[in-house]
Amino acid sequence: MINNISMKALFLAIAVSCIGSWSTYYLSIQINERLETQGYLELENIAKQVSIHYQDAIDTSLNDLQALQAFYSANQQTLTQDQFNKYMHVLDLDRRHYIQALSWVPLVEGVDRENFENKQRQYQENFNIKALNEAGKLSKSAVKIEYTPVTYISPYNTNKSAQGFDLSSNNNRRASLHYARNSGGMTTTAKIRLVQEKGDSYGFLIIAPVYKYGESTISEAERKLALLGYVTGVFRIDTLMTNARRQADKEDLVLTLLDINENDGGVLYGEVSDTESFDYDIAIPDRRWQLKVSFNKSLQESIESSPIVSWILAGGILVSLLLALSIYALQIAIGRARHISHLSTQLQRQNSELEKTVAERTKTLADKNNQLNLHVEELTEQRKELSRLMNESQSAKAIAEDRAKDLARSNRDLDEFAYVASHDLKAPLRGIDQLASWVVEDTEEGSYQDIPRNLNLIRSRVQRLEALLNDLLTYSRANKQSMELTLIDCNTMVVDSFELLSPPKEFRLTLNGELPIFSTAKSPFEQVLRNLLNNAVKHHDKSDGHIEVRCDDDEDEKFYRFIIKDNGPGIESEYFEDIFKMFKTLKPRDETEGSGMGLALIKKIVEHYEGHVYVESVLGQGSTFSFTWPKVL
C-alpha cells in the first residue's frame, strides 16, 4: 500500500516536472524574441537621437554662417577688424565648441595686394598673404592675378596661424571657392588638413559667397563680376563628432561618418566595418554625408542572448522540480512528523542561545554608544574653539584691511604733499629771497624809499609761509586723535560756529528744518562744519550774504547728508576736483588769506569716517557743499 502511494506520487511529480519545464522553455523563447526586438528598437532610437543631435550641430553652424554672410552682404565689405570682433562676440562661439572658426575671406586683385596688406598691418603687424610651400609650411604667396586670403578670423588665438592663408592657393579649396562663386550658394569641401592645426588633424570648410549687391545675380558671369569675397566656417571633424561620440560611447555604439560623393568621397571619421548598423543621411551643403551607427559583437550578443532569458528558463525548471519534489514530499510528510518535532525542540534550544547572544551584543553596543557620545562632546567643544579662532581671525583680517586702507591713504597724502608742497612752500621762500635782494640793492645804492614796502611784503610772505606750515600740521594730525563719542546738538553747533566766525552784520544764517541730535566724534565733525561755514563767509563776494544749512537722510540709510548752501560767486565746474586738493585756491595768493588746505582737510576727515564730500555750483549763483556722516560710529 505504502509502495503504491509512493509510485503514484513519483509519477505525478515527474509529469508535473515535464509540463512545467516545457512551458518554461516556450515562455523563455517568446520573452527572448520580445527582448531582442525591444533592444534593437531602443538602440535604433538612441542612434536616431545621435544623428539628430549631430544634424542640429551642423544646422546651427550653417545658421551662424548664413548670419555672417548676411552681415557682410549688408555692409558691403566696409567692416573693420573691431566690427568683426564685436559681431563674433554677439555670436559667442565659445558656446559652440564644434565650430573651429568663422572667417572673412575677401577677393583681392593682384594689383591691390600691396595696398591690402598695408591696410591689414594696421591691425596685424606681420600680416602677409601666404600659401603652402613644398614642405607643407606657410610662406609668403607668389604673385598671382587674384587672392582669397583669410583676413578676419574668430576665435583668433587658436586660429591665428591661418590668418593671411590664400585659400585659392590649394586645389581642393580653390575648386570649392569657384563652385560657391558660380552657383551663388553654400558649398562644403572634401576632407582637408587644416593649416592652423599641427599633426594629422583633418576638417572641412563650408563656404558662402558674398556679392556686391547683397545677393547672387542671375548668370555665372555676373556672379564673377559681383563677387566681394566669402565667409567660411572651419570645422575639425574630431571636435564636431565629440558630443555624438560621447553619447554613443555610453551605449557601446560605434560611429562612422562617410562622405559618399562620387568624385572625392571617403571615410571622414571612424572605420568601415561589416557589422550591422543604422544609417542616416546628414544634410550638408553640396555634399552627401552618411552617419553609420553600428554596435560591436558583445553588444549584439547581449541583445540576442539576454541573460534574463537564461535566468527565466533556469528558474522555471527549478520551480517545476521543486513543485514535483513538494508533491512527492507531501506524501511522506507523515513519516517525518516525529523528525520535525525533534527539530522543533532543537530550534527552541538554539533560540534561547540566540537570545542570550543578542543580549550580550546589545550591552556591547550600549557601551560603544556611550563612548561615541563622549567623542561627540569632545568634537562639539573643538568645534566651538575652532569657531572662536575663526572669529578672531576674521576680526584680525578686518583690522589688517583697515590698516592697509589707512596706509594707502597716507601714501596718497604723502605723494600729493611731496608734489604740491615742493611748489607752494617754495613760492613764499622765492618771494622772500627776491624781496631781500631788492632791499640789499636799494641799501647799496642808497635808495631807501622802497625798503619799508619790501620789508612789509617780506613779513607778509613769512606770515603766509607760517599759515601754510600750521595748516600742514593740522592736515597731518587729522584723524590721528583718539575718537570719543559725544552727544551733540547740530542746531546749537552750527549757530555757535557761525557766530565764532564774526561775519559781517548783514550776513544771515538759516537752518532749514531741525538738525539731528546724535552721538559722534565731536571734534572732527565740528571742524568740518566750521571750515565749510568759514569758506562760505570768507569767499563771499557780497556784504549781505545768506547761508542755508539743512540735513537730509542719505540714500544709504546709515548716513546723514549735511548741506551748506550760499549765494556767493560760485565755482566753475572745471575746478570741482581741484578745490579738494592740498594748496589749491581759485584766487592768487596775494588776494586770499587761505592756504588752500581747508577743503582738503574736510575731504580727509569725512572720508576717514567712510563719508563723501560733494559740491554743486553755478557761476554767479552760489555754491552748495554737502557731506555724508555716519549716524552711528
HUKA-V82282 format. One record per residue. N is the residue number from 1. D_LAST is the distance of its C-alpha to the last C-alpha in Angstrom with 1 decimal. Layout:
n=N d_last=D_LAST
n=N d_last=D_LAST
This chain:
n=1 d_last=110.5
n=2 d_last=107.3
n=3 d_last=108.2
n=4 d_last=108.7
n=5 d_last=105.3
n=6 d_last=103.7
n=7 d_last=105.5
n=8 d_last=104.4
n=9 d_last=100.8
n=10 d_last=101.0
n=11 d_last=102.5
n=12 d_last=99.8
n=13 d_last=97.0
n=14 d_last=98.5
n=15 d_last=98.8
n=16 d_last=95.2
n=17 d_last=94.0
n=18 d_last=95.9
n=19 d_last=94.8
n=20 d_last=91.2
n=21 d_last=91.2
n=22 d_last=92.9
n=23 d_last=90.4
n=24 d_last=87.5
n=25 d_last=88.9
n=26 d_last=89.4
n=27 d_last=85.9
n=28 d_last=84.4
n=29 d_last=86.3
n=30 d_last=84.9
n=31 d_last=81.3
n=32 d_last=81.6
n=33 d_last=82.8
n=34 d_last=80.0
n=35 d_last=77.3
n=36 d_last=78.8
n=37 d_last=78.7
n=38 d_last=75.2
n=39 d_last=74.0
n=40 d_last=75.6
n=41 d_last=74.1
n=42 d_last=70.6
n=43 d_last=71.1
n=44 d_last=72.4
n=45 d_last=69.3
n=46 d_last=67.0
n=47 d_last=69.1
n=48 d_last=68.9
n=49 d_last=65.1
n=50 d_last=65.0
n=51 d_last=67.2
n=52 d_last=65.2
n=53 d_last=61.9
n=54 d_last=63.8
n=55 d_last=65.2
n=56 d_last=61.7
n=57 d_last=60.4
n=58 d_last=63.3
n=59 d_last=63.0
n=60 d_last=59.2
n=61 d_last=60.1
n=62 d_last=62.9
n=63 d_last=60.5
n=64 d_last=58.1
n=65 d_last=61.1
n=66 d_last=62.4
n=67 d_last=59.1
n=68 d_last=59.1
n=69 d_last=62.7
n=70 d_last=61.9
n=71 d_last=58.9
n=72 d_last=61.3
n=73 d_last=64.1
n=74 d_last=61.8
n=75 d_last=60.6
n=76 d_last=64.0
n=77 d_last=63.0
n=78 d_last=60.6
n=79 d_last=57.6
n=80 d_last=55.7
n=81 d_last=54.2
n=82 d_last=50.7
n=83 d_last=52.0
n=84 d_last=53.7
n=85 d_last=50.6
n=86 d_last=48.5
n=87 d_last=51.2
n=88 d_last=51.3
n=89 d_last=47.5
n=90 d_last=48.1
n=91 d_last=50.9
n=92 d_last=48.6
n=93 d_last=51.4
n=94 d_last=49.2
n=95 d_last=49.7
n=96 d_last=53.4
n=97 d_last=54.1
n=98 d_last=57.8
n=99 d_last=58.0
n=100 d_last=58.4
n=101 d_last=58.0
n=102 d_last=58.6
n=103 d_last=60.1
n=104 d_last=61.7
n=105 d_last=65.2
n=106 d_last=66.7
n=107 d_last=70.4
n=108 d_last=70.9
n=109 d_last=74.3
n=110 d_last=75.8
n=111 d_last=75.9
n=112 d_last=72.2
n=113 d_last=71.1
n=114 d_last=70.0
n=115 d_last=68.0
n=116 d_last=66.4
n=117 d_last=65.4
n=118 d_last=64.0
n=119 d_last=61.9
n=120 d_last=60.5
n=121 d_last=59.7
n=122 d_last=57.0
n=123 d_last=55.1
n=124 d_last=56.7
n=125 d_last=57.9
n=126 d_last=60.8
n=127 d_last=62.0
n=128 d_last=65.8
n=129 d_last=68.1
n=130 d_last=69.2
n=131 d_last=71.9
n=132 d_last=72.9
n=133 d_last=75.4
n=134 d_last=78.2
n=135 d_last=75.8
n=136 d_last=73.5
n=137 d_last=70.8
n=138 d_last=69.2
n=139 d_last=70.5
n=140 d_last=71.0
n=141 d_last=73.2
n=142 d_last=76.7
n=143 d_last=77.8
n=144 d_last=78.4
n=145 d_last=79.1
n=146 d_last=75.8
n=147 d_last=72.7
n=148 d_last=70.2
n=149 d_last=67.2
n=150 d_last=64.0
n=151 d_last=61.6
n=152 d_last=58.3
n=153 d_last=57.3
n=154 d_last=54.4
n=155 d_last=52.8
n=156 d_last=53.5
n=157 d_last=52.5
n=158 d_last=54.9
n=159 d_last=57.7
n=160 d_last=57.5
n=161 d_last=60.8
n=162 d_last=62.6
n=163 d_last=61.5
n=164 d_last=64.6
n=165 d_last=67.0
n=166 d_last=70.0
n=167 d_last=70.7
n=168 d_last=74.2
n=169 d_last=75.1
n=170 d_last=75.5
n=171 d_last=78.5
n=172 d_last=76.8
n=173 d_last=73.8
n=174 d_last=76.0
n=175 d_last=78.2
n=176 d_last=75.2
n=177 d_last=73.9
n=178 d_last=77.3
n=179 d_last=77.6
n=180 d_last=74.3
n=181 d_last=75.2
n=182 d_last=78.6
n=183 d_last=77.7
n=184 d_last=74.5
n=185 d_last=72.7
n=186 d_last=70.6
n=187 d_last=72.3
n=188 d_last=71.5
n=189 d_last=72.8
n=190 d_last=74.5
n=191 d_last=72.7
n=192 d_last=71.8
n=193 d_last=70.0
n=194 d_last=66.7
n=195 d_last=66.3
n=196 d_last=62.6
n=197 d_last=63.2
n=198 d_last=64.5
n=199 d_last=67.3
n=200 d_last=69.2
n=201 d_last=66.6
n=202 d_last=68.3
n=203 d_last=67.2
n=204 d_last=68.3
n=205 d_last=67.4
n=206 d_last=67.3
n=207 d_last=68.3
n=208 d_last=67.9
n=209 d_last=69.5
n=210 d_last=67.9
n=211 d_last=70.3
n=212 d_last=70.0
n=213 d_last=70.2
n=214 d_last=67.8
n=215 d_last=70.5
n=216 d_last=73.7
n=217 d_last=76.8
n=218 d_last=80.1
n=219 d_last=82.3
n=220 d_last=81.7
n=221 d_last=82.6
n=222 d_last=80.1
n=223 d_last=77.3
n=224 d_last=78.2
n=225 d_last=77.8
n=226 d_last=74.6
n=227 d_last=72.8
n=228 d_last=69.4
n=229 d_last=68.4
n=230 d_last=67.1
n=231 d_last=63.9
n=232 d_last=64.2
n=233 d_last=62.5
n=234 d_last=62.8
n=235 d_last=62.8
n=236 d_last=63.2
n=237 d_last=65.5
n=238 d_last=63.9
n=239 d_last=60.4
n=240 d_last=61.8
n=241 d_last=63.4
n=242 d_last=60.3
n=243 d_last=59.1
n=244 d_last=62.6
n=245 d_last=63.5
n=246 d_last=60.4
n=247 d_last=61.4
n=248 d_last=65.1
n=249 d_last=64.4
n=250 d_last=62.8
n=251 d_last=66.2
n=252 d_last=68.4
n=253 d_last=69.6
n=254 d_last=71.0
n=255 d_last=70.3
n=256 d_last=72.7
n=257 d_last=72.3
n=258 d_last=75.5
n=259 d_last=76.3
n=260 d_last=79.7
n=261 d_last=80.6
n=262 d_last=84.3
n=263 d_last=84.0
n=264 d_last=81.0
n=265 d_last=79.5
n=266 d_last=78.7
n=267 d_last=76.2
n=268 d_last=72.6
n=269 d_last=70.9
n=270 d_last=72.2
n=271 d_last=75.9
n=272 d_last=78.8
n=273 d_last=80.2
n=274 d_last=83.0
n=275 d_last=80.7
n=276 d_last=80.3
n=277 d_last=77.4
n=278 d_last=75.8
n=279 d_last=76.2
n=280 d_last=73.9
n=281 d_last=74.4
n=282 d_last=71.3
n=283 d_last=71.1
n=284 d_last=70.4
n=285 d_last=71.7
n=286 d_last=75.3
n=287 d_last=75.7
n=288 d_last=76.6
n=289 d_last=74.3
n=290 d_last=74.8
n=291 d_last=72.4
n=292 d_last=74.3
n=293 d_last=72.5
n=294 d_last=74.6
n=295 d_last=74.2
n=296 d_last=75.4
n=297 d_last=78.3
n=298 d_last=76.1
n=299 d_last=74.3
n=300 d_last=77.6
n=301 d_last=79.1
n=302 d_last=76.1
n=303 d_last=76.6
n=304 d_last=80.4
n=305 d_last=80.5
n=306 d_last=77.6
n=307 d_last=77.3
n=308 d_last=76.7
n=309 d_last=80.3
n=310 d_last=81.5
n=311 d_last=79.4
n=312 d_last=80.8
n=313 d_last=84.3
n=314 d_last=83.9
n=315 d_last=82.2
n=316 d_last=84.9
n=317 d_last=87.7
n=318 d_last=86.0
n=319 d_last=85.6
n=320 d_last=89.2
n=321 d_last=90.3
n=322 d_last=88.2
n=323 d_last=89.6
n=324 d_last=93.1
n=325 d_last=92.4
n=326 d_last=90.9
n=327 d_last=94.1
n=328 d_last=96.2
n=329 d_last=94.1
n=330 d_last=94.3
n=331 d_last=98.1
n=332 d_last=97.9
n=333 d_last=94.9
n=334 d_last=97.2
n=335 d_last=98.5
n=336 d_last=95.1
n=337 d_last=94.0
n=338 d_last=94.8
n=339 d_last=93.0
n=340 d_last=89.9
n=341 d_last=90.2
n=342 d_last=90.3
n=343 d_last=87.2
n=344 d_last=85.4
n=345 d_last=86.1
n=346 d_last=84.7
n=347 d_last=81.6
n=348 d_last=80.9
n=349 d_last=81.1
n=350 d_last=78.8
n=351 d_last=76.3
n=352 d_last=76.3
n=353 d_last=75.6
n=354 d_last=72.8
n=355 d_last=71.1
n=356 d_last=71.2
n=357 d_last=69.7
n=358 d_last=66.9
n=359 d_last=66.1
n=360 d_last=65.9
n=361 d_last=63.6
n=362 d_last=61.4
n=363 d_last=60.9
n=364 d_last=60.1
n=365 d_last=57.5
n=366 d_last=55.9
n=367 d_last=55.7
n=368 d_last=54.0
n=369 d_last=51.6
n=370 d_last=50.5
n=371 d_last=50.0
n=372 d_last=48.0
n=373 d_last=45.7
n=374 d_last=45.1
n=375 d_last=44.2
n=376 d_last=41.8
n=377 d_last=40.0
n=378 d_last=39.8
n=379 d_last=38.4
n=380 d_last=35.8
n=381 d_last=34.6
n=382 d_last=34.6
n=383 d_last=32.6
n=384 d_last=29.9
n=385 d_last=29.9
n=386 d_last=29.7
n=387 d_last=26.7
n=388 d_last=25.0
n=389 d_last=25.9
n=390 d_last=24.7
n=391 d_last=21.2
n=392 d_last=21.2
n=393 d_last=22.6
n=394 d_last=19.9
n=395 d_last=17.2
n=396 d_last=19.3
n=397 d_last=19.7
n=398 d_last=16.1
n=399 d_last=15.7
n=400 d_last=18.9
n=401 d_last=17.9
n=402 d_last=14.8
n=403 d_last=17.3
n=404 d_last=19.9
n=405 d_last=17.8
n=406 d_last=17.1
n=407 d_last=20.9
n=408 d_last=21.9
n=409 d_last=20.0
n=410 d_last=21.6
n=411 d_last=24.9
n=412 d_last=24.7
n=413 d_last=24.0
n=414 d_last=26.9
n=415 d_last=29.2
n=416 d_last=28.5
n=417 d_last=29.0
n=418 d_last=32.2
n=419 d_last=33.6
n=420 d_last=32.8
n=421 d_last=33.3
n=422 d_last=36.7
n=423 d_last=37.7
n=424 d_last=35.9
n=425 d_last=36.4
n=426 d_last=40.0
n=427 d_last=40.9
n=428 d_last=41.0
n=429 d_last=42.8
n=430 d_last=45.4
n=431 d_last=45.8
n=432 d_last=46.4
n=433 d_last=48.9
n=434 d_last=50.7
n=435 d_last=51.0
n=436 d_last=52.1
n=437 d_last=54.8
n=438 d_last=56.0
n=439 d_last=56.3
n=440 d_last=58.3
n=441 d_last=60.6
n=442 d_last=61.1
n=443 d_last=61.9
n=444 d_last=64.4
n=445 d_last=66.0
n=446 d_last=66.1
n=447 d_last=64.2
n=448 d_last=61.7
n=449 d_last=61.0
n=450 d_last=57.7
n=451 d_last=56.4
n=452 d_last=54.5
n=453 d_last=52.7
n=454 d_last=51.8
n=455 d_last=50.6
n=456 d_last=48.3
n=457 d_last=47.0
n=458 d_last=46.4
n=459 d_last=44.4
n=460 d_last=42.4
n=461 d_last=41.5
n=462 d_last=40.7
n=463 d_last=38.3
n=464 d_last=36.8
n=465 d_last=36.5
n=466 d_last=34.9
n=467 d_last=32.3
n=468 d_last=31.6
n=469 d_last=31.1
n=470 d_last=28.8
n=471 d_last=26.6
n=472 d_last=26.7
n=473 d_last=25.6
n=474 d_last=22.7
n=475 d_last=21.8
n=476 d_last=22.1
n=477 d_last=19.9
n=478 d_last=17.0
n=479 d_last=13.8
n=480 d_last=15.9
n=481 d_last=15.1
n=482 d_last=12.9
n=483 d_last=9.5
n=484 d_last=9.9
n=485 d_last=8.0
n=486 d_last=10.8
n=487 d_last=12.0
n=488 d_last=13.4
n=489 d_last=16.2
n=490 d_last=16.2
n=491 d_last=19.9
n=492 d_last=20.9
n=493 d_last=18.9
n=494 d_last=20.6
n=495 d_last=24.0
n=496 d_last=23.8
n=497 d_last=22.8
n=498 d_last=25.7
n=499 d_last=28.2
n=500 d_last=27.4
n=501 d_last=28.5
n=502 d_last=32.0
n=503 d_last=32.7
n=504 d_last=36.2
n=505 d_last=37.4
n=506 d_last=37.8
n=507 d_last=34.2
n=508 d_last=32.4
n=509 d_last=28.7
n=510 d_last=27.9
n=511 d_last=24.8
n=512 d_last=25.2
n=513 d_last=23.8
n=514 d_last=21.3
n=515 d_last=18.0
n=516 d_last=14.9
n=517 d_last=14.0
n=518 d_last=10.4
n=519 d_last=8.2
n=520 d_last=6.4
n=521 d_last=8.0
n=522 d_last=11.4
n=523 d_last=13.8
n=524 d_last=12.7
n=525 d_last=12.0
n=526 d_last=15.4
n=527 d_last=17.0
n=528 d_last=16.4
n=529 d_last=17.8
n=530 d_last=20.6
n=531 d_last=21.7
n=532 d_last=22.0
n=533 d_last=23.9
n=534 d_last=26.0
n=535 d_last=26.9
n=536 d_last=28.0
n=537 d_last=30.3
n=538 d_last=31.5
n=539 d_last=32.5
n=540 d_last=34.0
n=541 d_last=37.7
n=542 d_last=38.7
n=543 d_last=38.9
n=544 d_last=37.9
n=545 d_last=34.6
n=546 d_last=32.2
n=547 d_last=28.4
n=548 d_last=26.5
n=549 d_last=22.7
n=550 d_last=21.1
n=551 d_last=17.9
n=552 d_last=18.1
n=553 d_last=16.1
n=554 d_last=15.8
n=555 d_last=17.8
n=556 d_last=14.7
n=557 d_last=13.7
n=558 d_last=10.0
n=559 d_last=10.3
n=560 d_last=12.2
n=561 d_last=15.2
n=562 d_last=16.5
n=563 d_last=20.2
n=564 d_last=22.6
n=565 d_last=26.2
n=566 d_last=29.3
n=567 d_last=33.1
n=568 d_last=33.8
n=569 d_last=35.8
n=570 d_last=33.4
n=571 d_last=32.9
n=572 d_last=34.9
n=573 d_last=33.1
n=574 d_last=34.3
n=575 d_last=32.1
n=576 d_last=28.8
n=577 d_last=27.8
n=578 d_last=29.6
n=579 d_last=27.9
n=580 d_last=24.5
n=581 d_last=26.5
n=582 d_last=27.2
n=583 d_last=30.3
n=584 d_last=30.9
n=585 d_last=32.5
n=586 d_last=34.6
n=587 d_last=37.2
n=588 d_last=39.5
n=589 d_last=38.4
n=590 d_last=41.2
n=591 d_last=40.0
n=592 d_last=36.3
n=593 d_last=34.7
n=594 d_last=31.5
n=595 d_last=30.9
n=596 d_last=29.1
n=597 d_last=25.9
n=598 d_last=23.8
n=599 d_last=22.7
n=600 d_last=22.3
n=601 d_last=19.9
n=602 d_last=17.9
n=603 d_last=17.9
n=604 d_last=16.8
n=605 d_last=13.8
n=606 d_last=12.6
n=607 d_last=13.4
n=608 d_last=11.6
n=609 d_last=8.2
n=610 d_last=10.2
n=611 d_last=11.7
n=612 d_last=15.4
n=613 d_last=18.0
n=614 d_last=21.2
n=615 d_last=24.5
n=616 d_last=27.4
n=617 d_last=30.6
n=618 d_last=34.3
n=619 d_last=36.6
n=620 d_last=38.1
n=621 d_last=35.8
n=622 d_last=32.5
n=623 d_last=29.1
n=624 d_last=25.8
n=625 d_last=22.6
n=626 d_last=19.4
n=627 d_last=15.9
n=628 d_last=12.9
n=629 d_last=9.4
n=630 d_last=6.4
n=631 d_last=6.8
n=632 d_last=3.8
n=633 d_last=0.0
